[in-house]
Amino acid sequence: MDGTTLDVMAMMDDGVMDRPELVMAVDVATRTICAAVLRPEKAKAVDAALLLARMMVPEPMRPGWDQVLRMSASRLPFARLVDIDRRLELVAAKPVIVPETIVIDHGRVFVSEAFTRAARTLGISVQPARPKTGSDKPHVERTFESINTLFCQHVPGYTGRDVTRRGTDVADRAVWSIGELQELLDEWVIAGWQSRPHEGLRHPFSPDRAASPNDVYAAMVAAAGYVPITLTGDDYIELLPVEWRMIGEAGIQIGYRTYNCRELRACRGQPSLDPGRGNRAEVHYDPYDVSRIWVRDTRRDCWVTVPWTHHSLVRQPFAEFTWRYARRAAAGRGVDDTNETAVAVVLAGLLARAEQGPSRERRVLARDQVVNALPTRAPLPHPATSRTTCTTSSTSGPSRRCPHRPSRSQSRKRGRWPGWSHSGCSTRSRKATPGELHRSDPILELLVDLAITGNWEVSREALGLLSSINADIGKDMWNRLHDRVQAALLTADDEQRTEVLEPLLDMFV
């Protein structure tokens, strides 16, 4: 099990185009993609926890899917499986696999308390891989590459793995939201992956021919059998992140939000199942829908669903990170971000604007940040023309290039930016204007800083501008920038940052 950033632009919840995060689990024995979930930002522990539950649930058929994607039309042993598990009667052709052991890396998502508790609840052992050793989980790493080549490159908004493989206007051509892209990925897993022969798989009766994940699963069911595990709604609540909170007169406070209802009063003062928690209530919540929480009623041994007290103002689900953004927006307008009602009004307006989709202005926001950060062009006189201004009249005869002015190709070879403002010829001495030649060193340093420290979009735009510069750089400047990029790459703990820094470092090799 692992996560990575998908090489496709999609519409985020706030209406801005960005690359989603893919969290996925791959079965080693059959190479089946047991479950794959897309999230709008860095995956959370709840994503990995619910991914475990999704592996144990049959993939339902969706409206618009072709009937050939049903399990009954596949190579899977449908008749044998449906006699054991009636849930498989109308589902898609993807195996239901209950894992015994999950191999993870040391990412915060997988070593979190929420994920380990969810695995323990489902009876799954967790085996951490060695630090920075991708060979301990090569199957999922290779599957990520296959998804990029077999699925992502055919989707509008494909970014490529680096800027050299990225087309123009990628964000403008991206048309899918996160939910729609998830639907496409789920359908591709059924139609394009599970029935595709895999070179690493062989059927015991035909070892000279590659087998598909569904073929190998059918052979393994015949040898080992199938035991269904049915999860209830309470099981899903158990997998969600937990908080321990006191129940006051106004209800429960979480993240400057108040939750209360009539049934919650009966839970007040109940002793916790954990002796070390005293009378604090066990509260479970979904970070992607914080419009409600679940509180354990220890006396009745059940869960109480408690709504947000201001949900009538918003009237739709919203995520934790959306709430934090609304608080920052309220503070930016001079509103107290601890005032729950005021933040709820700002949140309602934010969600209403997000329903309308992204505007072109929002799409180019990152590009504007890069351009606005560029300094004013500092003039640098050219050695041959530093004291010369060309003002030759062109009133008679065809126009010609001034002999004092270098050609555009010569200017780029000398490390100058093209961009001339020129008319006529004279030998009058004057200083160069900002529209003429200027130093590229300050801009190079600034673009490298933006590529290292900016957010994803700003870093990618800065990298694109750097790749378009053709300039001669001094040895000291070259070594200084090379060392900075190399140091940033060695300390980078974000895969998105690494995707920017690696091609940037190649420019200085």
C-alpha positions in Angstrom: 0.0 0.0 0.0 1.3 3.4 -0.9 0.3 6.9 -2.2 1.5 9.2 -4.9 0.5 12.3 -6.9 -1.4 11.5 -10.1 -0.1 13.0 -13.3 -3.5 14.5 -14.2 -5.0 17.9 -13.5 -8.5 17.8 -12.0 -10.9 20.4 -10.5 -10.5 20.6 -6.7 -13.3 21.3 -4.3 -12.5 25.1 -4.3 -12.7 25.3 -8.1 -8.9 25.4 -8.7 -7.1 23.0 -10.9 -4.5 20.8 -9.2 -3.2 17.2 -9.2 -5.0 14.8 -6.9 -3.4 12.3 -4.5 -3.8 8.6 -5.3 -3.8 6.0 -2.4 -3.8 2.4 -3.6 -3.4 -1.2 -2.4 -2.1 -4.0 -4.7 -2.4 -7.7 -4.0 1.1 -9.3 -4.5 -0.3 -12.7 -5.5 -2.7 -11.6 -8.2 -1.5 -8.0 -9.0 -5.1 -7.0 -8.4 -5.7 -3.3 -7.6 -7.7 -4.0 -4.5 -8.7 -0.4 -4.0 -7.7 3.0 -5.3 -8.9 6.3 -3.9 -8.3 9.9 -5.2 -8.1 12.8 -2.7 -7.8 16.6 -3.5 -4.8 17.1 -1.3 -2.3 15.0 0.7 -4.0 11.8 1.8 -4.9 11.5 5.5 -4.9 8.6 7.8 -8.7 8.1 7.3 -8.1 7.6 3.6 -5.8 4.7 4.2 -8.0 3.3 6.9 -11.1 3.4 4.7 -9.1 1.9 1.9 -8.7 -1.2 4.0 -12.5 -1.4 4.3 -13.0 -0.8 0.6 -10.8 -3.8 -0.2 -13.3 -6.1 1.5 -16.4 -4.7 -0.2 -17.5 -5.8 -3.8 -17.2 -3.1 -6.5 -20.7 -2.1 -7.5 -21.8 -1.6 -11.1 -22.2 2.1 -11.9 -24.8 3.7 -14.2 -23.5 3.8 -17.7 -21.1 0.9 -17.3 -21.2 -1.7 -20.0 -22.7 -5.1 -19.0 -19.5 -6.9 -20.0 -18.0 -5.4 -16.9 -20.2 -7.5 -14.6 -18.6 -10.3 -12.7 -21.0 -12.7 -14.3 -19.5 -11.9 -17.7 -15.9 -12.3 -16.6 -13.3 -15.1 -16.1 -13.9 -15.1 -12.4 -15.7 -18.1 -10.9 -19.0 -16.3 -10.5 -21.3 -19.2 -9.9 -19.1 -20.6 -7.1 -18.6 -17.2 -5.5 -22.2 -16.1 -5.6 -23.3 -19.2 -3.8 -21.1 -18.2 -0.9 -21.6 -14.4 -1.0 -24.9 -13.1 -2.4 -23.4 -9.6 -2.5 -21.5 -10.6 -5.7 -24.7 -11.1 -7.8 -24.8 -7.7 -9.4 -21.3 -6.4 -8.9 -18.4 -5.5 -11.2 -15.7 -8.0 -12.2 -13.1 -7.2 -9.5 -12.1 -9.7 -6.8 -12.8 -9.2 -3.2 -9.6 -9.7 -1.3 -9.2 -9.8 2.5 -5.5 -9.1 3.2 -3.5 -10.8 6.0 -0.5 -8.5 5.9 -0.1 -4.9 4.6 3.4 -3.7 3.7 3.7 0.1 4.2 6.4 2.7 4.1 7.1 5.2 6.9 4.7 7.9 5.7 2.8 9.7 8.3 -0.5 8.4 6.9 0.4 4.7 7.4 2.2 4.9 10.7 -0.6 7.0 12.2 -2.7 5.8 15.2 -5.9 5.9 13.1 -4.5 3.5 10.4 -2.9 1.1 12.8 -6.1 1.0 14.9 -8.2 0.3 11.8 -5.9 -2.5 10.7 -6.1 -4.0 14.2 -9.9 -3.7 14.1 -10.0 -5.6 10.8 -7.5 -8.2 11.9 -4.8 -7.2 9.5 -1.1 -7.1 10.5 1.0 -4.2 9.4 4.6 -4.7 8.2 6.7 -1.5 7.7 9.2 -1.5 4.9 12.8 -0.5 5.5 13.3 3.3 5.3 13.9 4.6 1.7 13.9 1.1 0.3 11.4 1.0 -2.6 12.4 -2.6 -3.4 10.5 -3.8 -0.3 7.2 -2.9 -2.1 8.1 -3.0 -5.8 4.6 -4.2 -6.9 2.8 -1.0 -5.9 5.6 1.2 -7.2 5.5 -0.5 -10.6 1.7 -0.3 -10.7 1.9 3.5 -10.2 4.0 3.7 -13.4 1.5 1.5 -15.2 -1.4 3.7 -14.2 0.5 6.7 -15.6 1.2 5.1 -19.0 -2.0 3.1 -19.4 -4.5 5.5 -17.9 -3.3 9.0 -17.1 -1.8 9.9 -20.5 -5.2 9.3 -22.2 -7.0 11.7 -19.8 -7.5 15.4 -20.6 -5.2 17.4 -18.3 -2.3 14.9 -18.4 0.8 16.7 -17.0 3.5 14.1 -17.7 6.0 13.1 -15.1 8.1 16.3 -15.7 7.9 19.6 -17.6 9.6 18.1 -20.7 6.6 15.8 -21.2 4.0 18.3 -20.3 1.8 19.9 -23.1 0.6 23.5 -23.3 -2.5 24.7 -21.5 -2.8 21.6 -19.4 -5.0 23.3 -16.8 -7.3 24.7 -19.5 -7.8 21.2 -21.0 -8.6 19.5 -17.7 -12.3 18.9 -17.6 -12.8 16.3 -14.8 -13.6 16.9 -11.2 -12.2 14.6 -8.5 -15.4 12.6 -8.3 -15.6 12.1 -12.1 -11.9 11.2 -12.3 -12.5 8.6 -9.6 -15.3 7.1 -11.6 -13.0 6.9 -14.7 -10.3 5.3 -12.7 -12.6 2.7 -11.2 -14.0 1.8 -14.6 -10.5 1.5 -16.0 -9.4 -0.8 -13.3 -12.2 -3.2 -14.2 -11.9 -2.9 -18.0 -8.3 -2.1 -18.6 -6.3 -3.7 -15.7 -8.0 -6.8 -14.2 -8.5 -8.5 -17.6 -5.1 -7.4 -19.0 -2.3 -10.1 -19.2 0.5 -9.3 -16.8 4.0 -10.5 -17.6 4.7 -11.2 -13.9 1.7 -13.6 -13.6 1.5 -17.2 -14.9 -1.4 -19.7 -14.7 -0.3 -23.1 -13.3 -1.8 -24.9 -16.3 -0.3 -22.6 -18.9 3.1 -21.3 -17.5 4.3 -20.2 -21.0 1.6 -17.5 -21.3 1.0 -14.4 -19.3 -2.2 -14.4 -17.2 -4.5 -11.6 -16.1 -5.2 -10.7 -12.4 -8.7 -12.2 -12.7 -7.3 -15.5 -14.2 -4.8 -15.9 -11.3 -7.5 -15.0 -8.7 -9.8 -17.7 -10.2 -7.0 -20.3 -9.9 -6.2 -19.2 -6.3 -9.9 -19.4 -5.2 -10.1 -23.0 -6.6 -7.0 -23.9 -4.5 -7.7 -21.9 -1.3 -11.4 -21.1 -1.3 -13.2 -17.8 -0.4 -14.5 -16.6 3.0 -16.7 -13.4 2.8 -16.4 -10.7 5.4 -19.4 -8.3 5.7 -18.8 -4.9 7.2 -21.7 -3.0 8.9 -22.2 0.7 9.2 -20.8 0.6 12.8 -17.6 -1.0 11.4 -17.1 1.9 9.2 -17.5 4.3 12.1 -14.9 2.4 14.0 -12.4 3.0 11.2 -12.8 6.8 11.4 -10.4 9.0 13.4 -11.2 9.4 17.0 -11.2 12.4 19.5 -11.9 12.3 23.2 -14.1 15.3 24.2 -16.1 16.4 27.2 -19.8 16.9 26.6 -20.8 20.3 27.9 -24.1 22.1 28.1 -23.7 23.4 24.5 -22.6 20.1 23.2 -19.2 19.1 21.8 -16.6 21.5 20.5 -14.2 20.4 17.7 -12.2 22.8 15.6 -14.3 25.9 16.6 -17.4 24.0 15.6 -20.2 23.0 17.9 -22.2 19.7 17.7 -25.3 19.1 19.7 -28.6 17.2 19.6 -31.2 15.9 22.0 -29.9 12.3 22.0 -26.4 13.6 23.1 -27.7 14.6 26.5 -28.0 11.0 27.5 -24.3 10.5 26.9 -23.2 13.3 29.2 -21.3 12.0 32.2 -21.0 8.5 31.0 -17.7 6.8 31.9 -15.4 6.1 29.0 -14.5 2.5 27.9 -10.9 3.6 28.3 -10.3 4.0 32.0 -7.6 6.6 31.4 -10.1 9.0 29.6 -12.4 9.6 32.6 -15.8 10.9 31.5 -14.6 12.1 28.1 -16.8 10.8 25.2 -15.4 8.8 22.3 -16.0 10.9 19.2 -15.4 9.6 15.7 -15.5 12.0 12.7 -14.9 12.0 8.9 -12.4 14.7 7.9 -14.1 14.9 4.5 -17.5 15.5 6.0 -17.4 17.3 9.3 -21.0 18.3 9.1 -21.7 15.6 11.7 -19.9 13.4 14.2 -20.6 10.0 15.9 -20.5 9.7 19.7 -20.4 6.3 21.4 -23.2 5.7 23.9 -21.6 3.3 26.3 -24.8 2.5 28.2 -26.8 1.4 25.1 -23.7 0.2 23.2 -24.5 2.2 20.0 -23.4 5.3 18.1 -25.2 8.6 18.3 -25.1 10.8 15.2 -24.7 14.4 16.2 -25.1 17.2 13.6 -23.3 20.5 13.4 -25.4 23.2 15.0 -25.0 25.6 12.0 -25.5 23.0 9.3 -28.8 24.7 8.3 -26.7 27.7 7.0 -24.5 25.5 4.7 -26.9 22.7 3.8 -24.2 20.4 2.3 -21.2 18.4 3.5 -17.8 20.1 3.7 -14.3 18.9 4.6 -12.0 19.9 7.5 -9.6 21.7 5.1 -12.5 23.6 3.6 -13.5 24.8 7.1 -9.9 26.0 7.7 -9.9 27.9 4.4 -13.2 29.6 5.4 -11.7 30.7 8.7 -8.6 32.2 6.9 -10.9 33.9 4.5 -13.0 35.3 7.3 -9.9 36.6 9.1 -8.7 38.2 5.9 -12.0 40.2 5.8 -11.5 41.4 9.3 -14.0 38.9 10.8 -13.3 37.1 14.0 -12.4 33.6 12.8 -13.5 32.1 16.2 -17.1 33.4 15.5 -18.8 30.2 14.4 -21.8 31.9 12.8 -19.7 34.3 10.8 -17.4 31.6 9.5 -20.4 29.5 8.6 -21.7 32.4 6.4 -18.3 32.6 4.7 -18.2 28.9 4.2 -21.7 28.9 2.6 -20.5 31.6 0.1 -17.3 29.6 -0.6 -19.2 26.4 -1.4 -21.7 28.3 -3.6 -18.8 29.7 -5.7 -17.2 26.3 -5.9 -20.3 24.9 -7.5 -20.0 27.4 -10.4 -16.6 26.0 -11.4 -13.2 27.7 -11.8 -12.8 31.0 -13.5 -9.9 31.7 -15.8 -8.5 34.1 -13.3 -8.3 31.4 -10.7 -6.6 29.1 -13.1 -3.7 31.5 -13.8 -3.3 32.5 -10.2 -0.1 30.6 -9.8 1.4 32.0 -13.0 0.5 35.5 -11.8 2.3 34.9 -8.6 5.5 34.0 -10.4 5.3 36.9 -12.8 4.5 39.4 -10.1 7.4 38.2 -8.0 9.9 38.9 -10.8 12.0 42.1 -10.1 12.2 45.1 -12.4 14.7 44.5 -15.1 18.0 46.0 -14.1 19.8 47.6 -17.1 23.2 46.3 -18.1 25.0 48.1 -21.0 26.4 45.8 -23.7 30.2 46.0 -23.9 30.1 47.0 -27.6 27.2 49.4 -27.4 27.2 50.6 -23.9 27.7 54.2 -24.9 25.8 54.1 -28.2 22.2 54.7 -29.1 21.1 53.8 -32.6 18.8 56.4 -34.2 19.4 55.9 -38.0 16.4 57.3 -39.9 14.5 54.9 -42.0 12.5 57.4 -44.0 14.3 56.5 -47.2 15.2 53.1 -48.5 14.4 49.7 -47.0 14.8 49.3 -43.2 17.9 47.4 -42.0 19.3 46.2 -38.8 21.7 48.5 -37.1 25.3 47.2 -37.2 25.7 48.1 -33.5 22.8 45.9 -32.5 23.5 42.2 -32.0 21.1 39.7 -33.5 18.5 37.9 -31.3 20.4 34.7 -31.5 23.6 36.5 -30.5 21.9 38.1 -27.5 20.7 34.7 -26.2 24.2 33.2 -26.6 25.6 36.1 -24.6 23.1 35.4 -21.7 20.8 38.3 -22.6 17.0 38.2 -22.7 15.5 39.0 -26.1 13.3 42.1 -26.0 14.6 45.1 -27.9 13.2 48.5 -28.3 15.1 50.0 -31.2 14.6 52.5 -34.0 17.2 54.2 -36.2 21.0 54.7 -35.5 23.1 57.3 -34.0 26.3 57.4 -31.8 24.9 59.5 -29.0 26.0 58.4 -25.6 23.3 57.5 -23.0 22.3 54.8 -20.5 20.5 51.7 -21.5 16.8 51.8 -20.7 14.9 49.1 -18.9 13.4 47.9 -22.2 16.8 47.0 -23.4 19.4 44.5 -22.1 19.4 43.5 -18.5 21.0 41.0 -16.2 19.5 37.6 -15.9 21.3 36.5 -12.7 18.8 38.1 -10.3 15.9 36.6 -12.1 17.6 33.2 -12.2 18.1 33.3 -8.5 14.5 34.3 -7.8 13.1 31.6 -10.1 15.2 29.0 -8.4 14.0 30.2 -5.0 10.4 30.0 -6.2 11.0 26.5 -7.5 12.4 25.4 -4.2 10.0 27.1 -1.8 6.8 27.8 -3.7 3.7 25.7 -3.7 3.2 23.0 -6.4 1.8 25.3 -9.1 4.3 28.1 -8.4 7.2 25.7 -8.4 6.1 24.1 -11.8 5.6 27.5 -13.4 9.0 28.7 -12.1 10.6 25.5 -13.5 9.0 26.1 -16.9 10.4 29.6 -17.0 13.8 28.3 -16.0 13.8 25.7 -18.8 13.1 28.4 -21.4 16.1 30.6 -20.5 19.2 30.4 -22.6 21.9 32.3 -20.8 25.5 32.1 -19.9 25.9 31.9 -16.1 29.1 32.6 -14.2 30.9 29.8 -12.5 30.3 31.1 -9.0 26.6 31.6 -9.7 26.4 28.1 -11.3 28.0 26.4 -8.4 25.9 28.3 -5.9 22.6 27.4 -7.6 23.6 23.8 -8.1 24.4 23.4 -4.4 21.1 25.0 -3.3 19.0 22.8 -5.5 21.0 19.7 -4.5 20.6 20.5 -0.8 16.8 21.1 -1.3 16.5 17.8 -3.1 18.3 15.8 -0.4 16.0 17.2 2.3 12.8 17.1 0.3 10.1 14.9 2.0 7.4 15.6 -0.5 7.1 13.7 -3.8 5.6 16.7 -5.6 8.7 18.7 -4.6 11.0 16.0 -5.8 9.3 16.0 -9.2 10.3 19.7 -9.6 13.7 19.5 -8.0 15.0 16.5 -10.0 14.6 18.1 -13.5 15.8 21.4 -12.0 19.0 19.8 -10.8 19.5 18.2 -14.3 19.8 21.7 -15.7 22.9 22.3 -13.7 24.7 19.1 -14.6 
